[in-house]
Amino acid sequence: MALDNKIIENLRRDYQSATLSEKEVSPDPFNQFSHWFSQAMESGLHEPNAMTLATATHDGKPSARIVLLKGFNRDGLFFYTNYLSRKGKELSKNPVVALVFHWGELERQVRIEGTVEKLSKEESEIYFHSRPKGSQAGAVVSPQSQEITDRAALENQWEALEAKYADSEIPKPAYWGGYVVRPQVFEFWQGRSNRLHDRIVYRKADKKNWKIIRLAP
């Protein structure tokens, strides 16, 4: 390893694009998230719906990966995956999760903590068949997170399935579907100069109300 760690230590930038105060944010974190997410989309960011999903085993061993947000409303935030994948197995044992959106160009980050529930079969069916057919086939043939012999075997299965359903609908497999993340905590982070960043947190007080606090950076 030839890279000098001093180079890494000196990677830094000063954030000066915006501010965030308790007086400016919406009293409802879903409205605040919708506002920031709309700005992220309008800014032309590549995949503004990319989010880190952190899960853990029943005994607390964590893992994290990037998944794509596929919608949100007051019920929560939606994503889809293979139920038999590592994250799916962990969610079945420990439904507590954390999400992170990082919009670097906007000097913003959103953290969300909550619990997950599976979406209904009907909701998963609708989304599954809205995807490109190639993506549907990929979801069917991929034993996500499991060891496979080689890529060629996977591609051969994909091609065979595409041919089989060339003129008909690919059935959604039982092991694939959606989840809704029901937030208990939102944190909105706005980069500021001199590392004195703004951190505004919403914590659920009861079914209808949220407590808004400021954290030190």
N, C-alpha and C positions, 0 to 999 in steps of 0.2 A: 504494500500500500504506500504509494509515493506522495499522496496528497497531504500537504501540510495542514494540520488542524487549525493553524492560525488563520488560514484562508476561510475556513468554516466559521471560526469565532467572529470574524469581521464581516460576515454577511448580515447586514442590517439595513433598514430603511426607516425614515422618519415619517409617521403617518400624519397627514394634515388635511385630508379631503373633507371631513365632516365632523359633527359633534352629535352627542346623544344625551338628553337630559330627561329626568322624570317628568318635567312639565310638558315635554314635547311628545312623548310616546302615547299611544292609545291606551285606555284603561283595560282593553281586552287584548291579550297576547296573540290571539288568532288574527285580529285585525292588524296588529303591528307586523306579524309575520307575513301576512298577505301583502302589506305595503312594501316591505323590504323585498319579498320574492318578486313582486311585479317590477321593481326597480332593477333587480338582478337580470330579469328577462329582457327588459328594455335596453339594458346596457350592452347587450350582445355577448354576454359571457358564454363560453362553451359549456353546455350542460349545467345550467344553474341549478337543476334538480338533483345533481349528484350529492349524495350525503354519506357520511361515515355512519355505519350501523354497528354499534358495540353490543355484544351479547356476552353471556357468561354461562358456564356450566352450573349445575346445581350446587357445587361446592365452591363456586366463585372464580374459577379460572377464566379470564377474559379472552375474547378474540374480537377483531374488528375488520371490516371490509367496506368498500364503496358499493352502494346500491343506488337505484334511481327512485326518487319520489314520483309517484304516479297520480297524485291528487291529494287534496286535503279539504276538510270542512270542519265544522264545530265538533264532529265526532272524533276527529283526529287526522293523522297523516297516513297515507296508504303506500304500500310497496308490495311486490310480488316476488315469489321465489319457489324453489323446490323444497317441499316440506322435509325431504330426507337428506338435505344438505347439512353441513355442519351447523349453520346458523339455525336451520329448521329444527334440528334435534335439540339444540340448546334452548330454543324458544319453547319447546314442548315441556322442558324440565324447569326452566327459569324464565318466566315471561317479562322480566324487568330489563329494559333496554335504555340506551342513550343514542342520540343522533347528533351529528355535527354537520352543519353547512358552512363551508369556507368560501367566501367570495373575495378573493385576494385583491382583485382590481378595485373593488369598492371599499377595501380595508374594513371588511365586516365579517362577522362570524355569528352563527346562531347555534346554541346548544339546547337540546331538548331531552328531558328525562321523563320516563313514563313506563307504562305496561302495554303489552300487545295482546290482541285477540285475532283469531282467524276471521277473515271476511266470509260471507256465505258462499256456498258453491255457485249460486246463481251470479253473484257479483264477480266471482273469479272467472266463470264461463264467459261473461260479457267481455271482460278485459282480454282474456286469452285469445278470443276470436277477433279482437280489434288489432292484434299485432300482425306484422308481416308474416306470411305463411312460412317463410324460412325460419323465423324466430320461433314460431310454434313448433316446427319440426325439431329445432335445436333443443327446446325445453323437453320434448318427449324422449329423445335419444340420449340426452346427457345424464348420466348417473352422478349428479353434481357432488363434488367433494370426495368421490370414491376413486381409487386407483384404477387406471385403465391400461391396456397393453400398449397402445400407441394411438396417434392422432388419426391414422389412416382408417382404423377400425371404426372410429367415431364418425368420420366423414362418410364411410360406406353405409353405415346405418342411416345417416341423415339422407343420403341420396336415395336409398331404398324407400324410406318413408315418404319423401317428396314424390317419388314416382307412384307409390301406392295411392296417395291421396291427391293426385294431380287434378282430378276433376270433382273432388268432394271435400268436405270439411274435415279437418284433423280433429279427432276427439281430444278434449282436454284430459290429461292424465290425472288420476286421483291424487297423485303425489305433488301436484303443482297448484299454487293458488296464492291468495293475498292475505295480508295482515293489515290491521289498523293499529297505529301507535296512539295511545290515549295519554296526552301529556299531563304531568303533574308539575313540571318546572320548565320554564323557558328562560334562557339567558341571551340577551342581545348585546353583542360586543362591537364597539366601534373603535378602530384604531385612532390614537391621538399622539401628539408630539411628546417626545421625551419619555415614552413608554407609560405615560399617565392616561391609559386607555379608559374609555367609558364602558362600564358593565352594568346593565340594568336587568334585574331578575324579577320574574313573575313566579310566585309560588301559590299553588291552589289553596285558598282558604276554606272554601266550601263548594257546593255544586255550582254556584253561580258567580262567585267572587274570587278575585286574585289579589294577593298582596304584592305591591311593587316596592322593591328595595334597590339600593345602589351598593355594589361591591367595590372594594379597592382593587386596582388593577394588579 
